[in-house]
Amino acid sequence: MTGSRILPGLAALTLFTACRDTTPPTGPGESASALHRVAAPAADRARFERLARRMARALADPAFRARVKADLDRSPVTEHKLHFQRFLTAGSSPALAEVARLNGESDHAVRAEVLEAAALELYLPVPEHRARWTGGANVLVATAIHDGEAPVAYDVQGRLIRLSADAPPHTPVIALVPAETNFDATSPSRVREGAVVCPYGGSVSAQCGGGGGGGGTSPGLWMTYSSFTQTFEGWLKGSPEFEIHILGQAGATDSLTSYQCAGEHAGG
C-alpha cells in the first residue's frame, strides 16, 4: 500500500509498508537459501496445502490442540505468531513427531517437506477468532501464497474448504502463511507507547489541535492527521502494518531518499 502527498519546499510525507525487515529467520536445519525467501514461489502452493492439511488433521487430537493453543498463547510476538518450522522442530519433544504420527507418516518424510518449504508463520490472524478459540476441534487451518487470494483451508478431518478472499468465516482459522515477521528481533513487540506532544498543543486523540491555528514550538515537518479507508491487505494476513516516511532529495540528484521513518519496525 502506497500513498503520498508532496509538500512544496519541504519533503514528501509517504505511507508504505515495505521498509520493515521481513527477512524470515532460519529454523533448525533450514538451508541458507530458505533464509532469504520472503514469499513462496507458485511452485510451493501444493507443498503449503499439504502442510496445512497435516496440521489440520493433527488438530483432531485433543492433546495436540492443547499444545498448539498453549504455544500460541505464550508467543510474545505480535498477534501471538509462531515460526512454523521452529515450532515443529525445536525442543526435546518436537511437535513434528506428533504431526507425523497423527497423519500416519514417518518423521523423516514430514521433516523433509517442512524444511524444504519457505519460512512460514502460524497464528490466528482474526482478532475475534483469537479471543474465541479455546482449543476446541471447531477450527480450520488455511493457507495462501498471495495476499488477497481465496485461502485454501482444511478442517480437522482433512476435508478441503475454500474460503472467501473478502471475509473470514465464523469458524476460527489458523493461518499457515509465508513469514513476514522478524522472529529474531530482540524486542518482540517494538511498538512504543507513551506521551506524544503535538506541535500545536493538544493530544494525539485530539488530532494535534484538529485543524491548526498557532505556530508550533518545534520546527519541522509534522503529520497532524491521517485517515485510512482501506488496509489493502487480505484478512489472512492479519493486522496491517503502516509506516510513515519523510522523503527528501538525495544529495544533488533528482531522486528521493528516506530521511526518517516512524512505525512499528522503525529505528530510533
CORZI-V277773 format. One line per field, one symbol per residue. ss: DSSP state (h for helix, s for strand, l for the rest). psi: psi as a letter, one per 40 degrees, with the letter a starting at -180 (. if undefined). burial: 1 if it has 24 or more other ideal C-beta (glycine too) atoms within 12 Angstrom, else 0. Layout:
BEGIN
ss: ???
psi: ???
burial: ???
END
This chain:
BEGIN
ss: lssssslllllssssslllllllllllllllhhhhllllllhhhhhhhhhhhhhhhhhlllhhhhhhhhhhhhhlllhhhlsshhhhhhlllllhhhhhhhhllllhhhhhhhhhhlllsssslllhhhhhhllllllsssssllllllllssslllllssslllllllllssssssslllllllllllllllllllllllllhhhllllllllllllllllllllllllllllhhhlllllsssssssllllllsssssssslllll
psi: hhiihhhhebihhihieeeihehhiiiheiiddddehdhiideeddddddddddddddedhddddddddddddeheihefihhdddddeiiegidddddddeefiiddddddddediihiihihehddddddheeiegiihiiidhheihihiiaeeehhhhiiediiidhihhhgihheigeehdhdhehhiahhhideiaiddeffefeahiiiehiahhheiihheiefhideeahihhihhhiihgbeifiiihdihhidfia.
burial: 0000000000111110101111011110010001001111000100111111111111110001101110110010111111111111100001111111011010000110111111111111110011001010101111111010001111110100101000011011111111111110000000000000010000000001000000000000111100000000011111111111111000000000010011111000
END
